[in-house]
Amino acid sequence: MDNRETIGDAWRAGAARLREAGVDEAEGNAELLLLHLLECDKARLLMDMREPFPPERREAWERLLARKAAGEPVQYMTGGQHFYGRLFDVSPAVLIPRPETELLAEAVLAAADERLDGRERPLRVLDVGTGSGALAVTLAAERPRWRVTASDLSPEALAVARANAARHGAAIAFAQGDLLEPFLAPGAVQAFDVIVSNPPYIPSADMPGLQREVRDYEPHLALDGGPDGLAPYRRMAAQLGRLPAMPTIVAWEVGIHQAEVAAQLLREAAAWREIRFVRDYAGIDRHVLAIR
């Protein structure tokens, strides 16, 4: 790099390098990496675009660009992702929270307020397969009176979720285990008003064709949902009847073309007053809510 290079020059050259490497949204990714490298916000970055690029950070900048050009998600490189207005720690042990999952949190909050007086009552809520803890922490932070439990099969994911709960001052109980198994053991007495889950839902055969940032870097444990992507839903639906009491609300995030099948699994598991779908930003039925 030229010593006279400005921050703006570095951003444009970095974006060009990422674009040549086949990175989507190259300009945006280069900007996020610069914000991380220079430890500033976007307003500061825009103000400093004509300032000299700090020479002491050139080597680090080259390393960041090389990692991104190889496909590594920016969120793992910076260590964070925003969700529902809060910054969450993320690592390769957890799925990166997606914007569409914010719609699931929003739908659960609205349904619980409507059907269970969720703003007034200390509801018992379980987030199954919590990953980074984004859903559990969001629900606990938005409704501080709720008693939220979060579970995950991965101890590494639970460590990230615990750190995020501490970061946001959310009082959450954690359990390690597969889907609802931790709550089905002999002598288990805990019942839940609300169960929410964003489990793996990618069909196994589709895994090799995923975007490389997802396929090569995000945990397959959080992605692969079995032959048709619905294995976790079948198991959870079968487990519901073994809980001490049937929850009033079950809310699932699902993959494309899976909503109706997931709804039928819930119909076969229990009698519900209503089953509704929530569409994501692309118009796909992305969330299924069953309400008793």
Phi, psi and omega in degrees: 000145177286136180297339180272003182294138178269170176299321177297319177299315181298320180296314181294317179293321178296318179297320179297319179297318180292321179298318178296332180276001178084020180279128175290150178050053186300318181296316180295320179293318177298321178296315179299321179292322176295318178302318179292314183297316185270356178053053180221171176265176186295321180299316179296319180299315180297323179292330187261010186302331181266000178282154179298141175291129184296118185298331181290350181251007183293318181296317178296322178297317178297321179294318179298315180297320180296319179294317180292322179297331178280353175110355184296133179297139179302324183298325177287329180286323180269342178083012183207157175210135178279143177210124179052039176084005180236148178269126181246139171292138173225154177214172178298354177281347185227153173294142177286125180302137182255152178302325182294335179288338173300327178294329176292315177301315180298318181293321179294316178301315182294316181294320180293322177294321183287315189261336188234014184051050188299337177283340185256326187260145176279080184293153175261120190233137178238128173254111185267125183073056193291335181060239180291348184086009185303314180293311183299314181294319179299313181296319180292324181285324180284331179229080186300341180279345181290148175259102189258134173242142179231136181233156175199150177287329186271121176294330178293321177295319179298325178297319177294316181297319178299318179297321179290323176298316179295320181301322185255010177064034181264126179276102184231138172269143183240146178219138177260134178161173185269117179050237183269003185305320181300342185252011180245002182295153177306131180090354178294131184236354185287129176246158183232141173282324185226132171239127180235144181204139170239077186278176174299134180220012177278125174302140185305320182293341180273348185302315182297337182267004180292157173309139188299327178301325179278308186300318189266349187232326182277152187293124180297333177301329181266002184243315190281112182260019179091187188308316180246008179083358188251005183303315180297326181290319178299317182292318178295318179300319179292330182281338185304317182291348180265357176288158178304330176206149179287131177295158177280327180229130169239128183230123182237142163270140183227167177275176181299136179067018181252350189298314184292321178296316179298320178297320179294324176300320179290321177299322180286339182275331185194169175269127183240144176291326184203143168234123183235155177251149175239124181275147177272189185292343178264005180082013179270138174292099191257338183227142178241125178242122175253129187231128179268000000 
